[in-house]
Amino acid sequence: MGNIKIVTDSASSIPQYLIDKLDIAVVDIPVHRGEERIPTDTLDRFYELLENNTVPTTSAPPPGDFYQVYKELSQKYRTIISIHISGKVSGTYQSAVLAREMLPEEDIVVIDSENISMATGFLVLAAARAAASGQLKEDIIKLVEQLKTKVGGLVAIPTLKFLAKSGRISHAKALMGNILSVKPILIINAGEVKFFEKTRSFEQALKKIIETVKERVGTAKVNIAVMHTNTKEKATEYMEYVQKHFNYDELFIADLGPGLAVHGGPGMLGIVWISKD
């Protein structure tokens, strides 16, 4: 029997190659179009619906999904540490807690990351690497708690259309914003996604993100994920720009995923970081 297994949910936005490399278990957050459940192992169908003016919806996994994963893993591991998207924006954490309560005889720790997307993902990666190196359960939990305040994210939105469709802003504001070419920046902060600043062009927004993050992290060592929604080519170009400005150990590209794409649409671009110092 192994020692510690790390579990997360698909909203953590971790690239598949890192999930495979670190052997992380992932519980899928359902995406629906009416009665249709859209698989999130590939996002092609999800983005196809968005582009065709259909807004899919996301929901928390039912406790039974977590129960099945926990039950199976408990046969192989002494301890499960399950780290999830902020309870402020999703019922996923609470579903995991309910599943844990169904298995009182098992050693299962459920943690609210108090973060979103790769800001959660970086905590999960740190936990998985700590578990792989043989660290104790208590030390891994302490590490995750310490890292919660060392992550952040800023993402630029190319159009206000999807914010209006999802109900985050009015259609009148979206129309006026598009006429004035307003490009907002969102910030991942305190477990929620909020408006950070408005710019007059998408390029200006991307530069502002770099400037803001540099002000916050300085020359400190960081890990960085260039985040996007269905715009891998532009994300690759932006990563080359990001490389020139930061002192990083790890830099990769990841998709923000359905939870944020339903609000901002395809074409979102930005970075999530974790400070290492």
NUBA-505885 format. One record per residue (C-alpha): residue in one letter; residue number from 1; z, x, y; chain. Coordinates in steps of 0.1 Angstrom, whole numbers, m for minus. Layout:
NUBA-505885
- aa/i/pz/px/py/ch
- A/NUM/Z/X/Y/A
...
end
This chain:
NUBA-505885
- aa/i/pz/px/py/ch
- M/1/0/0/0/A
- G/2/m9/13/35/A
- N/3/15/15/63/A
- I/4/2/m2/95/A
- K/5/m28/m23/102/A
- I/6/m41/m32/137/A
- V/7/m55/m66/143/A
- T/8/m72/m80/175/A
- D/9/m96/m107/185/A
- S/10/m132/m106/195/A
- A/11/m124/m110/232/A
- S/12/m112/m74/232/A
- S/13/m149/m64/235/A
- I/14/m145/m33/214/A
- P/15/m179/m19/202/A
- Q/16/m185/m24/165/A
- Y/17/m188/13/158/A
- L/18/m153/19/170/A
- I/19/m140/m11/151/A
- D/20/m155/4/119/A
- K/21/m144/39/127/A
- L/22/m107/29/133/A
- D/23/m107/2/107/A
- I/24/m95/m26/130/A
- A/25/m94/m62/118/A
- V/26/m109/m87/143/A
- V/27/m104/m124/144/A
- D/28/m133/m142/159/A
- I/29/m129/m164/190/A
- P/30/m151/m194/184/A
- V/31/m180/m201/207/A
- H/32/m194/m237/206/A
- R/33/m224/m257/218/A
- G/34/m213/m292/211/A
- E/35/m207/m293/174/A
- E/36/m226/m260/168/A
- R/37/m205/m229/162/A
- I/38/m223/m198/175/A
- P/39/m217/m166/155/A
- T/40/m205/m138/177/A
- D/41/m214/m110/154/A
- T/42/m247/m112/173/A
- L/43/m247/m125/209/A
- D/44/m285/m132/210/A
- R/45/m280/m170/204/A
- F/46/m252/m172/230/A
- Y/47/m273/m155/257/A
- E/48/m304/m176/247/A
- L/49/m284/m207/255/A
- L/50/m272/m194/288/A
- E/51/m307/m185/299/A
- N/52/m318/m220/290/A
- N/53/m293/m235/313/A
- T/54/m268/m245/285/A
- V/55/m232/m234/290/A
- P/56/m215/m228/256/A
- T/57/m177/m231/255/A
- T/58/m151/m209/240/A
- S/59/m118/m219/223/A
- A/60/m88/m201/208/A
- P/61/m90/m195/170/A
- P/62/m69/m220/151/A
- P/63/m37/m206/136/A
- G/64/m52/m209/102/A
- D/65/m78/m182/110/A
- F/66/m50/m158/118/A
- Y/67/m30/m170/88/A
- Q/68/m58/m161/64/A
- V/69/m63/m127/79/A
- Y/70/m25/m119/79/A
- K/71/m20/m132/44/A
- E/72/m48/m110/30/A
- L/73/m38/m79/50/A
- S/74/m1/m83/40/A
- Q/75/m12/m76/4/A
- K/76/m24/m41/15/A
- Y/77/m2/m31/44/A
- R/78/35/m31/51/A
- T/79/32/m39/88/A
- I/80/6/m57/109/A
- I/81/4/m52/147/A
- S/82/m17/m79/162/A
- I/83/m28/m74/199/A
- H/84/m45/m101/218/A
- I/85/m61/m113/250/A
- S/86/m38/m124/278/A
- G/87/m19/m157/271/A
- K/88/m26/m166/307/A
- V/89/m63/m173/300/A
- S/90/m64/m181/263/A
- G/91/m44/m198/236/A
- T/92/m53/m170/212/A
- Y/93/m20/m152/214/A
- Q/94/m1/m184/208/A
- S/95/m23/m192/177/A
- A/96/m14/m157/164/A
- V/97/23/m163/170/A
- L/98/21/m196/151/A
- A/99/4/m179/122/A
- R/100/31/m152/121/A
- E/101/57/m179/118/A
- M/102/40/m193/87/A
- L/103/46/m159/70/A
- P/104/83/m152/78/A
- E/105/86/m128/49/A
- E/106/59/m105/62/A
- D/107/63/m77/89/A
- I/108/39/m90/115/A
- V/109/42/m81/152/A
- V/110/22/m101/177/A
- I/111/16/m86/212/A
- D/112/2/m103/243/A
- S/113/m19/m75/258/A
- E/114/m15/m92/293/A
- N/115/m51/m81/298/A
- I/116/m87/m91/292/A
- S/117/m118/m77/276/A
- M/118/m118/m39/271/A
- A/119/m86/m37/291/A
- T/120/m72/m53/259/A
- G/121/m96/m32/238/A
- F/122/m83/1/251/A
- L/123/m47/m9/241/A
- V/124/m60/m18/206/A
- L/125/m79/15/203/A
- A/126/m47/34/213/A
- A/127/m27/15/187/A
- A/128/m52/21/160/A
- R/129/m54/58/167/A
- A/130/m16/60/167/A
- A/131/m14/41/134/A
- A/132/m41/64/119/A
- S/133/m21/95/129/A
- G/134/10/81/111/A
- Q/135/31/70/140/A
- L/136/60/46/134/A
- K/137/57/9/142/A
- E/138/83/11/170/A
- D/139/65/40/186/A
- I/140/31/21/185/A
- I/141/47/m10/201/A
- K/142/63/11/228/A
- L/143/29/29/234/A
- V/144/11/m4/239/A
- E/145/37/m17/263/A
- Q/146/35/15/284/A
- L/147/m3/14/285/A
- K/148/m5/m22/297/A
- T/149/m1/m11/334/A
- K/150/m26/18/330/A
- V/151/m57/m3/325/A
- G/152/m80/m21/350/A
- G/153/m114/m35/354/A
- L/154/m140/m44/381/A
- V/155/m172/m63/374/A
- A/156/m201/m73/397/A
- I/157/m219/m106/393/A
- P/158/m256/m108/402/A
- T/159/m258/m146/408/A
- L/160/m233/m174/416/A
- K/161/m253/m199/395/A
- F/162/m231/m196/364/A
- L/163/m198/m196/383/A
- A/164/m209/m230/396/A
- K/165/m220/m243/362/A
- S/166/m186/m233/347/A
- G/167/m168/m250/375/A
- R/168/m152/m218/390/A
- I/169/m169/m225/424/A
- S/170/m187/m255/438/A
- H/171/m225/m259/437/A
- A/172/m226/m259/475/A
- K/173/m208/m226/477/A
- A/174/m230/m212/450/A
- L/175/m261/m223/469/A
- M/176/m249/m209/502/A
- G/177/m238/m177/485/A
- N/178/m272/m172/469/A
- I/179/m290/m179/502/A
- L/180/m268/m152/519/A
- S/181/m273/m129/489/A
- V/182/m235/m127/483/A
- K/183/m226/m106/452/A
- P/184/m189/m110/443/A
- I/185/m168/m84/424/A
- L/186/m143/m97/400/A
- I/187/m111/m78/391/A
- I/188/m91/m78/359/A
- N/189/m55/m80/371/A
- A/190/m22/m92/357/A
- G/191/m38/m109/327/A
- E/192/m64/m128/347/A
- V/193/m98/m125/363/A
- K/194/m98/m130/400/A
- F/195/m122/m125/430/A
- F/196/m118/m91/444/A
- E/197/m144/m87/471/A
- K/198/m178/m100/483/A
- T/199/m208/m77/490/A
- R/200/m243/m83/503/A
- S/201/m262/m67/474/A
- F/202/m257/m60/437/A
- E/203/m262/m23/443/A
- Q/204/m236/m23/470/A
- A/205/m212/m41/446/A
- L/206/m218/m14/419/A
- K/207/m211/14/444/A
- K/208/m180/m4/457/A
- I/209/m167/m5/421/A
- I/210/m170/32/418/A
- E/211/m153/39/451/A
- T/212/m124/15/443/A
- V/213/m118/30/409/A
- K/214/m119/66/423/A
- E/215/m93/56/449/A
- R/216/m71/43/421/A
- V/217/m74/71/395/A
- G/218/m84/101/416/A
- T/219/m89/131/394/A
- A/220/m67/119/366/A
- K/221/m81/119/330/A
- V/222/m94/84/321/A
- N/223/m113/66/293/A
- I/224/m140/44/306/A
- A/225/m161/15/293/A
- V/226/m192/5/311/A
- M/227/m192/m33/307/A
- H/228/m222/m56/308/A
- T/229/m234/m90/298/A
- N/230/m268/m87/281/A
- T/231/m281/m60/303/A
- K/232/m278/m29/281/A
- E/233/m306/m10/298/A
- K/234/m290/m13/333/A
- A/235/m256/m5/317/A
- T/236/m271/28/304/A
- E/237/m284/37/339/A
- Y/238/m250/28/354/A
- M/239/m232/50/328/A
- E/240/m252/80/340/A
- Y/241/m240/72/375/A
- V/242/m204/68/363/A
- Q/243/m205/101/345/A
- K/244/m208/120/378/A
- H/245/m177/106/394/A
- F/246/m148/107/369/A
- N/247/m128/130/348/A
- Y/248/m131/113/314/A
- D/249/m124/119/278/A
- E/250/m142/89/264/A
- L/251/m171/69/279/A
- F/252/m191/42/262/A
- I/253/m209/9/268/A
- A/254/m196/m25/257/A
- D/255/m205/m61/262/A
- L/256/m180/m82/281/A
- G/257/m185/m110/256/A
- P/258/m188/m148/258/A
- G/259/m154/m154/274/A
- L/260/m165/m139/307/A
- A/261/m202/m144/303/A
- V/262/m198/m182/304/A
- H/263/m185/m178/340/A
- G/264/m206/m149/353/A
- G/265/m238/m153/332/A
- P/266/m260/m125/320/A
- G/267/m265/m94/341/A
- M/268/m229/m87/349/A
- L/269/m221/m50/352/A
- G/270/m189/m30/359/A
- I/271/m163/m7/344/A
- V/272/m130/m10/326/A
- W/273/m107/21/325/A
- I/274/m75/33/312/A
- S/275/m56/62/328/A
- K/276/m44/89/304/A
- D/277/m21/108/327/A
end
